[in-house]
Amino acid sequence: MILTVTANAAIDKRYVLERFGVGNVNRVKSCQANAGGKGINVARVASIVGEKMTATGFLGGHAGKFISERVEARGIKSDFVWCNGESRTCINIYDEVKGEQTEFLEPGFEVTQEDCKALVDKFASILPECKVVTISGSTPKGAGSGLYKDLITLAEEADKPVILDTSGKLLEECLASRPTMIKPNIDEIRALTGRPMNTRESILAAAKDLHHEGIRIVVISLGADGSLVSCDEGVFNVKVPKIDAVNTVGCGDSMIAGFAVGISRGLPIEETIRLASAVSAANAMRMETGFVVMDDVNTLLPQIDIKKIR
């Protein structure tokens, strides 16, 4: 079983418009609502790939009930800490004419120290049953980096691989806890290192530095250009085939799901990278965020180009 943590879950709403106009009345052609938050996306994709999943984190109010029901409807065990307040809603607006997406992300409710302790206790109780942990996204007001540090420490003490997917100061502060894997993008690696990162070699050097500092798997996401991976087995350059992208939101979460599945199954690192890359690309081929079709994944798998460069 894989355990995902989503501390700042949301209802994800996607509005499709012919043309989005600021300051105008905008009529929506179609609207889709789903359980969201990065960790829930991870759980949904990993479940489609065939893994048993449990999702935890914080939920509240009627929106939280909707999220939990949608999680369970996907065959994922919903085991959240319930708090006072209403879970947030995040809106993605897609302009068909321009092919552009605009996002509005609510901050979410504030949690108490009692809420945080309840999540840490719940996490500790679930750990023995799982093979891999993923911790994704931001923390709500009232939590801070201490929450993620506690969860990473518990996972490491239980000898459970933990994948951390967050950004900014939260990522920087959690690195000292030595998660098993991180997946920063170009902007995030620039922020972490304070370097411009204008060449592939400079990006590679940053990944190797983080690996040498104790992060066992460092994946630098390059979007449509693939990724760079520095790990105990070496350094890998990964390229993905060109696809007709429909919705790139959630591709990073899908990649995390692929890595979690590969680690859970004990796959060799190159097979794990191949699966994660194919799953990420497959996400972009479908309108729904954090969703893949296995036929797409299986078609993409042999097209992933992985070269060991160190």
Contacts in CASP RR format, 6 or more apart in sequence:
PFRMAT RR
TARGET T0000
AUTHOR 0000-0000-0000
METHOD contacts of the structure
MODEL  1
MILTVTANAAIDKRYVLERFGVGNVNRVKSCQANAGGKGINVARVASIVG
EKMTATGFLGGHAGKFISERVEARGIKSDFVWCNGESRTCINIYDEVKGE
QTEFLEPGFEVTQEDCKALVDKFASILPECKVVTISGSTPKGAGSGLYKD
LITLAEEADKPVILDTSGKLLEECLASRPTMIKPNIDEIRALTGRPMNTR
ESILAAAKDLHHEGIRIVVISLGADGSLVSCDEGVFNVKVPKIDAVNTVG
CGDSMIAGFAVGISRGLPIEETIRLASAVSAANAMRMETGFVVMDDVNTL
LPQIDIKKIR
1 51 0 8 1.000
1 52 0 8 1.000
1 53 0 8 1.000
1 54 0 8 1.000
1 129 0 8 1.000
1 130 0 8 1.000
1 131 0 8 1.000
2 43 0 8 1.000
2 46 0 8 1.000
2 51 0 8 1.000
2 52 0 8 1.000
2 53 0 8 1.000
2 54 0 8 1.000
2 130 0 8 1.000
2 131 0 8 1.000
2 132 0 8 1.000
2 133 0 8 1.000
2 134 0 8 1.000
2 260 0 8 1.000
2 261 0 8 1.000
2 264 0 8 1.000
3 53 0 8 1.000
3 54 0 8 1.000
3 55 0 8 1.000
3 56 0 8 1.000
3 123 0 8 1.000
3 126 0 8 1.000
3 127 0 8 1.000
3 129 0 8 1.000
3 130 0 8 1.000
3 132 0 8 1.000
3 133 0 8 1.000
3 134 0 8 1.000
4 39 0 8 1.000
4 40 0 8 1.000
4 42 0 8 1.000
4 43 0 8 1.000
4 46 0 8 1.000
4 53 0 8 1.000
4 54 0 8 1.000
4 55 0 8 1.000
4 56 0 8 1.000
4 133 0 8 1.000
4 134 0 8 1.000
4 135 0 8 1.000
4 136 0 8 1.000
4 260 0 8 1.000
5 39 0 8 1.000
5 56 0 8 1.000
5 57 0 8 1.000
5 119 0 8 1.000
5 123 0 8 1.000
5 133 0 8 1.000
5 134 0 8 1.000
5 135 0 8 1.000
5 136 0 8 1.000
5 151 0 8 1.000
6 36 0 8 1.000
6 37 0 8 1.000
6 38 0 8 1.000
6 39 0 8 1.000
6 40 0 8 1.000
6 43 0 8 1.000
6 55 0 8 1.000
6 56 0 8 1.000
6 57 0 8 1.000
6 136 0 8 1.000
6 137 0 8 1.000
7 57 0 8 1.000
7 58 0 8 1.000
7 119 0 8 1.000
7 135 0 8 1.000
7 137 0 8 1.000
7 138 0 8 1.000
7 139 0 8 1.000
7 140 0 8 1.000
7 143 0 8 1.000
7 147 0 8 1.000
7 148 0 8 1.000
8 37 0 8 1.000
8 58 0 8 1.000
8 88 0 8 1.000
8 108 0 8 1.000
8 137 0 8 1.000
8 138 0 8 1.000
8 139 0 8 1.000
8 140 0 8 1.000
9 35 0 8 1.000
9 36 0 8 1.000
9 37 0 8 1.000
9 39 0 8 1.000
9 40 0 8 1.000
9 57 0 8 1.000
9 58 0 8 1.000
9 59 0 8 1.000
9 64 0 8 1.000
9 67 0 8 1.000
9 80 0 8 1.000
9 87 0 8 1.000
9 88 0 8 1.000
10 36 0 8 1.000
10 37 0 8 1.000
10 63 0 8 1.000
10 67 0 8 1.000
10 87 0 8 1.000
10 88 0 8 1.000
10 89 0 8 1.000
10 90 0 8 1.000
10 105 0 8 1.000
10 106 0 8 1.000
10 108 0 8 1.000
11 33 0 8 1.000
11 34 0 8 1.000
11 35 0 8 1.000
11 36 0 8 1.000
11 63 0 8 1.000
11 64 0 8 1.000
11 66 0 8 1.000
11 67 0 8 1.000
11 87 0 8 1.000
11 88 0 8 1.000
11 89 0 8 1.000
11 90 0 8 1.000
12 33 0 8 1.000
12 34 0 8 1.000
12 35 0 8 1.000
12 36 0 8 1.000
12 37 0 8 1.000
12 89 0 8 1.000
12 90 0 8 1.000
12 92 0 8 1.000
12 289 0 8 1.000
13 31 0 8 1.000
13 32 0 8 1.000
13 33 0 8 1.000
13 89 0 8 1.000
13 90 0 8 1.000
13 91 0 8 1.000
13 92 0 8 1.000
14 31 0 8 1.000
14 32 0 8 1.000
14 33 0 8 1.000
14 91 0 8 1.000
14 92 0 8 1.000
14 93 0 8 1.000
14 94 0 8 1.000
14 247 0 8 1.000
14 287 0 8 1.000
14 289 0 8 1.000
15 26 0 8 1.000
15 28 0 8 1.000
15 30 0 8 1.000
15 31 0 8 1.000
15 91 0 8 1.000
15 92 0 8 1.000
15 93 0 8 1.000
15 94 0 8 1.000
16 28 0 8 1.000
16 29 0 8 1.000
16 30 0 8 1.000
16 31 0 8 1.000
16 94 0 8 1.000
16 96 0 8 1.000
17 26 0 8 1.000
17 27 0 8 1.000
17 28 0 8 1.000
17 29 0 8 1.000
17 93 0 8 1.000
17 94 0 8 1.000
17 95 0 8 1.000
17 96 0 8 1.000
18 29 0 8 1.000
18 95 0 8 1.000
18 96 0 8 1.000
18 97 0 8 1.000
19 95 0 8 1.000
19 96 0 8 1.000
19 97 0 8 1.000
19 98 0 8 1.000
20 26 0 8 1.000
20 93 0 8 1.000
20 95 0 8 1.000
20 98 0 8 1.000
20 100 0 8 1.000
20 102 0 8 1.000
26 93 0 8 1.000
29 96 0 8 1.000
32 287 0 8 1.000
32 288 0 8 1.000
33 66 0 8 1.000
34 70 0 8 1.000
34 288 0 8 1.000
34 289 0 8 1.000
35 44 0 8 1.000
35 66 0 8 1.000
35 67 0 8 1.000
35 68 0 8 1.000
35 70 0 8 1.000
35 71 0 8 1.000
35 74 0 8 1.000
36 67 0 8 1.000
36 90 0 8 1.000
36 289 0 8 1.000
37 90 0 8 1.000
37 136 0 8 1.000
37 137 0 8 1.000
38 136 0 8 1.000
38 137 0 8 1.000
38 165 0 8 1.000
38 250 0 8 1.000
38 253 0 8 1.000
38 256 0 8 1.000
39 55 0 8 1.000
39 134 0 8 1.000
39 136 0 8 1.000
39 137 0 8 1.000
39 165 0 8 1.000
39 253 0 8 1.000
39 256 0 8 1.000
40 55 0 8 1.000
40 67 0 8 1.000
40 71 0 8 1.000
41 136 0 8 1.000
41 250 0 8 1.000
41 253 0 8 1.000
41 254 0 8 1.000
41 257 0 8 1.000
41 289 0 8 1.000
41 290 0 8 1.000
42 134 0 8 1.000
42 136 0 8 1.000
42 165 0 8 1.000
42 253 0 8 1.000
42 254 0 8 1.000
42 256 0 8 1.000
42 257 0 8 1.000
42 260 0 8 1.000
43 53 0 8 1.000
43 54 0 8 1.000
43 55 0 8 1.000
43 71 0 8 1.000
43 74 0 8 1.000
43 76 0 8 1.000
43 257 0 8 1.000
44 71 0 8 1.000
44 74 0 8 1.000
44 76 0 8 1.000
44 257 0 8 1.000
44 290 0 8 1.000
44 291 0 8 1.000
45 253 0 8 1.000
45 254 0 8 1.000
45 257 0 8 1.000
45 258 0 8 1.000
45 279 0 8 1.000
45 283 0 8 1.000
45 290 0 8 1.000
45 291 0 8 1.000
45 292 0 8 1.000
46 53 0 8 1.000
46 257 0 8 1.000
46 258 0 8 1.000
46 260 0 8 1.000
46 261 0 8 1.000
47 53 0 8 1.000
47 74 0 8 1.000
47 75 0 8 1.000
47 76 0 8 1.000
48 291 0 8 1.000
48 292 0 8 1.000
48 293 0 8 1.000
48 294 0 8 1.000
49 257 0 8 1.000
49 258 0 8 1.000
49 261 0 8 1.000
49 275 0 8 1.000
49 279 0 8 1.000
49 292 0 8 1.000
49 294 0 8 1.000
49 297 0 8 1.000
50 261 0 8 1.000
51 260 0 8 1.000
51 261 0 8 1.000
51 264 0 8 1.000
53 75 0 8 1.000
53 76 0 8 1.000
53 77 0 8 1.000
54 76 0 8 1.000
54 77 0 8 1.000
54 79 0 8 1.000
54 126 0 8 1.000
54 129 0 8 1.000
54 130 0 8 1.000
55 71 0 8 1.000
55 76 0 8 1.000
55 77 0 8 1.000
55 78 0 8 1.000
55 79 0 8 1.000
55 80 0 8 1.000
56 79 0 8 1.000
56 80 0 8 1.000
56 81 0 8 1.000
56 119 0 8 1.000
56 122 0 8 1.000
56 123 0 8 1.000
56 126 0 8 1.000
57 80 0 8 1.000
57 81 0 8 1.000
57 119 0 8 1.000
58 80 0 8 1.000
58 81 0 8 1.000
58 82 0 8 1.000
58 83 0 8 1.000
58 87 0 8 1.000
58 109 0 8 1.000
58 111 0 8 1.000
58 115 0 8 1.000
58 119 0 8 1.000
58 140 0 8 1.000
59 65 0 8 1.000
59 67 0 8 1.000
59 68 0 8 1.000
59 80 0 8 1.000
59 81 0 8 1.000
59 82 0 8 1.000
59 83 0 8 1.000
59 87 0 8 1.000
60 82 0 8 1.000
60 83 0 8 1.000
60 84 0 8 1.000
60 85 0 8 1.000
60 86 0 8 1.000
60 87 0 8 1.000
60 109 0 8 1.000
61 82 0 8 1.000
61 85 0 8 1.000
61 86 0 8 1.000
61 87 0 8 1.000
62 86 0 8 1.000
63 86 0 8 1.000
63 87 0 8 1.000
63 88 0 8 1.000
63 89 0 8 1.000
64 80 0 8 1.000
64 86 0 8 1.000
64 87 0 8 1.000
67 87 0 8 1.000
68 78 0 8 1.000
68 80 0 8 1.000
71 78 0 8 1.000
72 78 0 8 1.000
79 122 0 8 1.000
79 126 0 8 1.000
81 115 0 8 1.000
81 118 0 8 1.000
81 119 0 8 1.000
81 122 0 8 1.000
83 109 0 8 1.000
83 111 0 8 1.000
83 112 0 8 1.000
83 115 0 8 1.000
84 109 0 8 1.000
85 109 0 8 1.000
86 108 0 8 1.000
86 109 0 8 1.000
87 108 0 8 1.000
87 109 0 8 1.000
88 105 0 8 1.000
88 106 0 8 1.000
88 107 0 8 1.000
88 108 0 8 1.000
88 109 0 8 1.000
89 106 0 8 1.000
90 103 0 8 1.000
90 104 0 8 1.000
90 105 0 8 1.000
90 106 0 8 1.000
91 103 0 8 1.000
91 104 0 8 1.000
92 101 0 8 1.000
92 102 0 8 1.000
92 103 0 8 1.000
92 249 0 8 1.000
92 289 0 8 1.000
93 101 0 8 1.000
93 102 0 8 1.000
93 103 0 8 1.000
93 104 0 8 1.000
94 100 0 8 1.000
94 101 0 8 1.000
94 247 0 8 1.000
95 101 0 8 1.000
95 102 0 8 1.000
101 247 0 8 1.000
101 249 0 8 1.000
103 249 0 8 1.000
107 140 0 8 1.000
107 141 0 8 1.000
108 140 0 8 1.000
108 141 0 8 1.000
109 140 0 8 1.000
109 141 0 8 1.000
110 140 0 8 1.000
110 141 0 8 1.000
110 142 0 8 1.000
111 140 0 8 1.000
111 141 0 8 1.000
111 142 0 8 1.000
111 143 0 8 1.000
112 142 0 8 1.000
113 142 0 8 1.000
116 142 0 8 1.000
116 143 0 8 1.000
116 147 0 8 1.000
119 147 0 8 1.000
119 151 0 8 1.000
120 147 0 8 1.000
120 150 0 8 1.000
120 151 0 8 1.000
120 154 0 8 1.000
123 151 0 8 1.000
123 154 0 8 1.000
124 154 0 8 1.000
127 133 0 8 1.000
127 154 0 8 1.000
127 155 0 8 1.000
127 158 0 8 1.000
127 160 0 8 1.000
128 158 0 8 1.000
130 160 0 8 1.000
131 160 0 8 1.000
131 161 0 8 1.000
131 263 0 8 1.000
131 264 0 8 1.000
132 160 0 8 1.000
132 161 0 8 1.000
132 162 0 8 1.000
132 163 0 8 1.000
132 260 0 8 1.000
132 263 0 8 1.000
132 264 0 8 1.000
133 151 0 8 1.000
133 155 0 8 1.000
133 160 0 8 1.000
133 161 0 8 1.000
133 162 0 8 1.000
133 163 0 8 1.000
134 162 0 8 1.000
134 163 0 8 1.000
134 164 0 8 1.000
134 165 0 8 1.000
134 256 0 8 1.000
134 257 0 8 1.000
134 260 0 8 1.000
135 148 0 8 1.000
135 151 0 8 1.000
135 152 0 8 1.000
135 162 0 8 1.000
135 163 0 8 1.000
135 164 0 8 1.000
135 165 0 8 1.000
135 166 0 8 1.000
135 179 0 8 1.000
136 164 0 8 1.000
136 165 0 8 1.000
136 166 0 8 1.000
136 253 0 8 1.000
136 256 0 8 1.000
137 165 0 8 1.000
137 166 0 8 1.000
137 167 0 8 1.000
138 166 0 8 1.000
138 170 0 8 1.000
139 145 0 8 1.000
139 147 0 8 1.000
139 148 0 8 1.000
139 170 0 8 1.000
144 170 0 8 1.000
145 169 0 8 1.000
145 170 0 8 1.000
145 173 0 8 1.000
145 174 0 8 1.000
146 173 0 8 1.000
148 164 0 8 1.000
148 166 0 8 1.000
148 170 0 8 1.000
148 174 0 8 1.000
148 177 0 8 1.000
149 173 0 8 1.000
149 174 0 8 1.000
149 176 0 8 1.000
149 177 0 8 1.000
151 162 0 8 1.000
152 162 0 8 1.000
152 164 0 8 1.000
152 174 0 8 1.000
152 177 0 8 1.000
152 178 0 8 1.000
152 179 0 8 1.000
153 177 0 8 1.000
155 161 0 8 1.000
155 162 0 8 1.000
156 162 0 8 1.000
156 177 0 8 1.000
156 178 0 8 1.000
161 180 0 8 1.000
161 181 0 8 1.000
161 263 0 8 1.000
162 179 0 8 1.000
162 180 0 8 1.000
162 181 0 8 1.000
163 179 0 8 1.000
163 180 0 8 1.000
163 181 0 8 1.000
163 182 0 8 1.000
163 183 0 8 1.000
163 256 0 8 1.000
163 259 0 8 1.000
163 260 0 8 1.000
163 263 0 8 1.000
164 171 0 8 1.000
164 174 0 8 1.000
164 179 0 8 1.000
164 181 0 8 1.000
164 182 0 8 1.000
165 182 0 8 1.000
165 183 0 8 1.000
165 252 0 8 1.000
165 253 0 8 1.000
165 256 0 8 1.000
166 174 0 8 1.000
167 184 0 8 1.000
167 188 0 8 1.000
167 191 0 8 1.000
168 188 0 8 1.000
168 191 0 8 1.000
168 192 0 8 1.000
171 182 0 8 1.000
171 184 0 8 1.000
171 188 0 8 1.000
171 192 0 8 1.000
172 191 0 8 1.000
172 192 0 8 1.000
175 182 0 8 1.000
175 192 0 8 1.000
175 210 0 8 1.000
175 213 0 8 1.000
175 215 0 8 1.000
178 214 0 8 1.000
178 215 0 8 1.000
179 215 0 8 1.000
180 215 0 8 1.000
180 216 0 8 1.000
180 217 0 8 1.000
180 263 0 8 1.000
181 215 0 8 1.000
181 216 0 8 1.000
181 217 0 8 1.000
181 218 0 8 1.000
181 219 0 8 1.000
181 259 0 8 1.000
182 210 0 8 1.000
182 215 0 8 1.000
182 217 0 8 1.000
182 218 0 8 1.000
182 219 0 8 1.000
183 219 0 8 1.000
183 220 0 8 1.000
183 221 0 8 1.000
183 252 0 8 1.000
183 255 0 8 1.000
183 256 0 8 1.000
183 259 0 8 1.000
184 192 0 8 1.000
184 220 0 8 1.000
184 221 0 8 1.000
185 220 0 8 1.000
185 221 0 8 1.000
185 222 0 8 1.000
185 223 0 8 1.000
186 197 0 8 1.000
186 203 0 8 1.000
186 220 0 8 1.000
186 221 0 8 1.000
186 222 0 8 1.000
189 197 0 8 1.000
189 203 0 8 1.000
189 206 0 8 1.000
189 207 0 8 1.000
189 220 0 8 1.000
190 196 0 8 1.000
190 197 0 8 1.000
192 206 0 8 1.000
192 210 0 8 1.000
193 206 0 8 1.000
193 209 0 8 1.000
195 202 0 8 1.000
195 206 0 8 1.000
196 202 0 8 1.000
197 203 0 8 1.000
197 206 0 8 1.000
200 228 0 8 1.000
203 220 0 8 1.000
203 222 0 8 1.000
203 228 0 8 1.000
204 220 0 8 1.000
204 228 0 8 1.000
204 230 0 8 1.000
204 235 0 8 1.000
204 309 0 8 1.000
206 220 0 8 1.000
207 218 0 8 1.000
207 219 0 8 1.000
207 220 0 8 1.000
207 228 0 8 1.000
207 229 0 8 1.000
207 230 0 8 1.000
207 235 0 8 1.000
208 218 0 8 1.000
208 230 0 8 1.000
208 235 0 8 1.000
208 310 0 8 1.000
210 218 0 8 1.000
210 230 0 8 1.000
211 217 0 8 1.000
211 218 0 8 1.000
211 230 0 8 1.000
211 231 0 8 1.000
216 231 0 8 1.000
216 232 0 8 1.000
217 229 0 8 1.000
217 230 0 8 1.000
217 231 0 8 1.000
217 259 0 8 1.000
217 269 0 8 1.000
218 229 0 8 1.000
218 230 0 8 1.000
218 231 0 8 1.000
219 227 0 8 1.000
219 228 0 8 1.000
219 229 0 8 1.000
219 255 0 8 1.000
219 259 0 8 1.000
219 276 0 8 1.000
220 227 0 8 1.000
220 228 0 8 1.000
220 229 0 8 1.000
221 227 0 8 1.000
221 252 0 8 1.000
221 255 0 8 1.000
222 228 0 8 1.000
223 251 0 8 1.000
224 240 0 8 1.000
224 242 0 8 1.000
224 245 0 8 1.000
225 239 0 8 1.000
226 238 0 8 1.000
226 239 0 8 1.000
226 240 0 8 1.000
226 277 0 8 1.000
227 238 0 8 1.000
227 255 0 8 1.000
227 273 0 8 1.000
227 277 0 8 1.000
228 235 0 8 1.000
228 236 0 8 1.000
228 237 0 8 1.000
228 238 0 8 1.000
229 235 0 8 1.000
229 236 0 8 1.000
229 238 0 8 1.000
229 269 0 8 1.000
229 273 0 8 1.000
230 236 0 8 1.000
230 310 0 8 1.000
231 269 0 8 1.000
233 268 0 8 1.000
233 269 0 8 1.000
233 270 0 8 1.000
234 308 0 8 1.000
234 310 0 8 1.000
235 308 0 8 1.000
235 309 0 8 1.000
235 310 0 8 1.000
236 269 0 8 1.000
236 270 0 8 1.000
236 273 0 8 1.000
236 306 0 8 1.000
236 307 0 8 1.000
236 308 0 8 1.000
236 309 0 8 1.000
237 306 0 8 1.000
237 307 0 8 1.000
237 309 0 8 1.000
238 273 0 8 1.000
238 277 0 8 1.000
238 304 0 8 1.000
238 305 0 8 1.000
238 306 0 8 1.000
239 304 0 8 1.000
239 305 0 8 1.000
240 277 0 8 1.000
240 278 0 8 1.000
240 280 0 8 1.000
240 281 0 8 1.000
240 300 0 8 1.000
240 303 0 8 1.000
240 304 0 8 1.000
240 305 0 8 1.000
241 281 0 8 1.000
241 300 0 8 1.000
241 303 0 8 1.000
241 304 0 8 1.000
243 281 0 8 1.000
243 284 0 8 1.000
243 285 0 8 1.000
243 300 0 8 1.000
244 285 0 8 1.000
245 284 0 8 1.000
245 285 0 8 1.000
246 284 0 8 1.000
246 285 0 8 1.000
246 286 0 8 1.000
246 287 0 8 1.000
247 283 0 8 1.000
247 284 0 8 1.000
247 286 0 8 1.000
247 287 0 8 1.000
247 288 0 8 1.000
247 289 0 8 1.000
248 283 0 8 1.000
248 284 0 8 1.000
249 289 0 8 1.000
249 290 0 8 1.000
250 283 0 8 1.000
250 289 0 8 1.000
250 290 0 8 1.000
251 280 0 8 1.000
251 281 0 8 1.000
251 283 0 8 1.000
251 284 0 8 1.000
252 280 0 8 1.000
252 283 0 8 1.000
253 283 0 8 1.000
253 290 0 8 1.000
254 279 0 8 1.000
254 280 0 8 1.000
254 282 0 8 1.000
254 283 0 8 1.000
254 290 0 8 1.000
254 292 0 8 1.000
255 276 0 8 1.000
255 277 0 8 1.000
255 279 0 8 1.000
255 280 0 8 1.000
256 276 0 8 1.000
257 276 0 8 1.000
257 279 0 8 1.000
258 272 0 8 1.000
258 275 0 8 1.000
258 276 0 8 1.000
258 279 0 8 1.000
258 280 0 8 1.000
259 272 0 8 1.000
259 273 0 8 1.000
259 275 0 8 1.000
259 276 0 8 1.000
261 275 0 8 1.000
261 279 0 8 1.000
262 271 0 8 1.000
262 272 0 8 1.000
262 275 0 8 1.000
262 276 0 8 1.000
263 272 0 8 1.000
266 272 0 8 1.000
267 275 0 8 1.000
270 306 0 8 1.000
270 308 0 8 1.000
273 304 0 8 1.000
273 306 0 8 1.000
274 301 0 8 1.000
274 304 0 8 1.000
274 306 0 8 1.000
275 297 0 8 1.000
275 301 0 8 1.000
277 300 0 8 1.000
277 304 0 8 1.000
277 306 0 8 1.000
278 297 0 8 1.000
278 298 0 8 1.000
278 300 0 8 1.000
278 301 0 8 1.000
278 303 0 8 1.000
278 304 0 8 1.000
279 292 0 8 1.000
279 297 0 8 1.000
281 296 0 8 1.000
281 300 0 8 1.000
282 292 0 8 1.000
282 293 0 8 1.000
282 296 0 8 1.000
282 297 0 8 1.000
282 300 0 8 1.000
283 289 0 8 1.000
283 290 0 8 1.000
283 291 0 8 1.000
283 292 0 8 1.000
285 293 0 8 1.000
285 296 0 8 1.000
286 292 0 8 1.000
286 293 0 8 1.000
286 296 0 8 1.000
END
